[in-house]
Amino acid sequence: MRHLWSFLAGLVVAPITWVLVTLGQDGSGRTVDRWVEIGTYSTPNLIEPAVYLGVAGVLLGLLGTLRVSPLGPLVAGLLLVTPYVGMFIAPFAVLDRIPAGWRVLGDPLPLSLPVRNGTLFLIGLALLLATFSIQRWRRWPARATPEAPAAPADETPPENTFTLGDWPPSGGGSEPDTAPPTLGYPSPDTPTEPLPRRTGVESPWTSPPPRYGARPGDPDNR
């Protein structure tokens, strides 16, 4: 399908390019000749022919450089080269077959001008050479779709091989505990000193702290 669309594009681009190049060359040539004749110039007069030539260049660039089917550049190149090649065989017959007296938007359209000066042969040859690229004949590579990750196979959980022999050895290998003994309840045999009794005027903030080491049932621990 891409070859068909490229073929149709070549059939359309070739005559349009011929017309645009003719308008651009004729308008540019007449403008410059007028400048020389009057001895002065006005650059805005070149805008119109420059637009014609610019559009023709864009069309040729798209057809000749983009990675489309080479059938389009091949057809367009053959159509543009043929008139100039015919000048080697029967030049007067070729010139008689080219339409004359046409006008576009009020401007004359001398279609024989790019044939006489060889512009069509140059453009057609460039398009023909563009068809020799091997990459143009190949299809676009299909976009690779990311493969879904394979589901992991059902694996049995590893058996617990932990044995009592894996525990770290205990006994004399550890260092002795040198931390100071923590505060705790004293043994019943430990003598204690009684706390002074409260007079009732002490505030909670000025009362002496409870005696450490006293048993909970000690009446002095108040």
C-alpha positions in Angstrom: 0.0 0.0 0.0 2.8 2.4 0.8 4.2 1.9 -2.8 0.8 2.9 -4.2 0.7 6.1 -2.2 4.2 6.9 -3.1 3.5 6.3 -6.8 0.6 8.7 -6.7 2.6 11.3 -4.8 5.3 11.1 -7.5 2.7 11.7 -10.2 1.4 14.8 -8.4 4.7 16.3 -7.3 6.3 16.2 -10.7 4.0 18.5 -12.6 3.5 20.8 -9.6 7.3 21.1 -9.3 7.5 21.9 -13.0 5.0 24.7 -12.6 6.5 26.2 -9.4 10.0 26.2 -10.8 8.8 27.8 -14.0 7.0 30.6 -12.1 10.0 31.1 -9.8 12.6 31.2 -12.5 10.6 33.4 -14.8 9.6 35.9 -12.1 13.1 36.1 -10.6 14.7 36.5 -14.1 12.3 39.2 -15.2 12.7 41.0 -11.8 16.5 41.1 -12.0 16.5 42.1 -15.7 14.2 45.0 -14.8 16.6 46.1 -12.0 19.5 46.1 -14.4 17.4 48.1 -17.0 16.4 50.9 -14.7 19.5 50.9 -12.6 17.8 50.4 -9.2 16.2 47.6 -7.2 13.4 46.8 -4.8 13.9 43.5 -3.0 10.2 43.0 -2.2 9.7 42.2 -5.9 11.6 38.9 -5.3 9.3 37.7 -2.6 6.7 36.1 -5.0 9.2 34.1 -7.1 11.1 33.1 -4.0 7.9 31.7 -2.5 7.3 29.6 -5.7 10.9 28.2 -5.6 10.7 27.6 -1.8 7.5 25.5 -2.1 9.0 23.5 -4.9 12.1 22.9 -2.8 10.0 21.7 0.2 8.0 19.3 -2.0 11.2 17.8 -3.6 12.8 17.5 -0.2 9.9 15.6 1.3 9.7 13.3 -1.6 13.4 12.7 -2.0 14.7 12.6 1.6 12.0 11.1 3.7 12.0 7.3 4.2 9.0 6.6 2.0 8.6 4.1 -0.8 11.2 4.9 -3.5 8.6 4.4 -6.2 7.5 8.1 -5.8 10.9 9.6 -6.3 11.5 7.2 -9.2 8.3 8.2 -11.0 8.8 11.9 -10.4 12.4 11.7 -11.5 11.6 10.0 -14.8 8.8 12.5 -15.6 11.2 15.4 -15.0 14.2 14.0 -16.8 12.3 12.8 -19.9 11.7 16.3 -21.6 15.4 17.2 -21.4 16.5 13.7 -22.6 14.0 14.2 -25.6 16.0 17.3 -26.5 18.9 15.0 -27.6 16.5 13.1 -30.0 14.0 15.6 -31.4 14.4 19.0 -29.7 11.9 20.9 -31.9 9.2 18.2 -31.4 9.7 18.3 -27.7 9.4 22.2 -27.6 6.2 22.0 -29.8 4.6 19.6 -27.4 5.2 21.9 -24.3 2.1 24.1 -23.8 2.7 27.8 -24.3 0.7 30.9 -23.5 -0.5 29.7 -20.1 -0.9 32.1 -17.2 -1.2 31.6 -13.4 -2.5 34.4 -11.3 -1.8 36.8 -14.1 1.8 35.8 -14.4 3.0 34.1 -17.7 3.9 30.5 -17.4 6.6 29.6 -19.9 6.9 25.9 -19.2 9.7 25.5 -21.7 12.0 27.7 -19.6 13.2 25.0 -17.1 13.6 22.5 -20.0 15.8 24.9 -22.0 18.1 25.8 -19.1 18.3 22.2 -17.8 16.7 22.7 -14.4 14.2 19.9 -14.8 17.1 17.5 -15.7 19.0 18.5 -12.6 16.0 18.0 -10.3 14.9 14.7 -12.0 18.4 13.3 -11.7 18.6 14.1 -8.0 15.3 12.2 -7.4 16.5 9.2 -9.4 19.6 9.0 -7.3 17.5 9.1 -4.2 15.9 5.8 -5.2 19.1 3.9 -4.9 19.1 3.9 -1.1 18.7 0.4 0.2 17.0 1.6 3.3 14.2 3.1 1.3 13.2 -0.2 -0.1 12.9 -1.9 3.3 9.8 -1.8 5.4 9.7 0.0 8.6 10.7 -2.3 11.4 7.8 -3.4 13.5 7.7 -1.8 16.9 8.8 -4.4 19.4 6.2 -5.0 22.1 7.7 -5.6 25.6 7.4 -9.2 26.6 5.5 -9.9 29.8 7.7 -11.3 32.5 7.4 -15.0 32.8 5.5 -16.1 35.8 7.8 -17.7 38.4 7.5 -21.4 38.7 6.0 -22.8 41.9 8.9 -23.4 44.2 8.6 -25.3 47.4 9.8 -23.4 50.4 13.2 -24.4 51.7 13.1 -26.8 54.6 14.1 -25.6 58.0 17.5 -27.1 58.6 18.2 -25.1 61.8 19.4 -27.3 64.6 20.3 -26.8 68.2 24.0 -26.9 67.2 23.6 -23.5 65.5 23.1 -21.7 68.7 26.1 -19.8 69.9 28.1 -21.6 72.7 27.3 -20.6 76.2 29.3 -20.9 79.4 32.8 -19.6 80.2 33.3 -18.0 76.9 31.3 -14.9 77.8 32.9 -12.0 79.8 31.8 -11.5 83.4 29.2 -8.9 84.0 30.9 -5.8 85.5 27.9 -3.5 85.6 27.0 -2.1 89.0 24.1 -3.7 90.8 20.8 -2.0 90.3 18.7 -0.6 93.1 16.2 -3.0 94.5 14.6 -4.1 97.7 17.1 -4.9 100.4 17.1 -8.2 102.1 15.2 -8.5 105.4 18.5 -8.7 107.2 19.7 -5.3 106.0 19.4 -2.7 108.8 17.5 0.5 107.9 17.4 3.9 109.4 14.0 5.4 110.3 12.9 8.6 108.5 11.9 11.6 110.5 8.1 11.9 110.9 6.2 14.7 109.2 4.8 17.6 111.2 2.0 18.3 108.8 3.4 21.7 107.5 5.6 20.3 104.8 4.6 20.7 101.3 4.8 17.8 98.8 7.8 19.6 97.2 9.7 19.9 100.5 8.9 16.5 101.9 11.9 14.2 102.1 11.9 11.5 99.4 10.9 8.0 100.3 13.6 5.8 101.6 15.1 3.6 99.0 15.2 0.0 99.9 12.3 0.1 102.3 9.7 -2.5 101.9 6.2 -1.5 100.8 4.6 -2.5 104.1 7.1 -0.4 106.2 5.1 2.2 108.2 8.1 4.6 107.9 7.9 4.7 104.1 5.4 7.5 103.9 
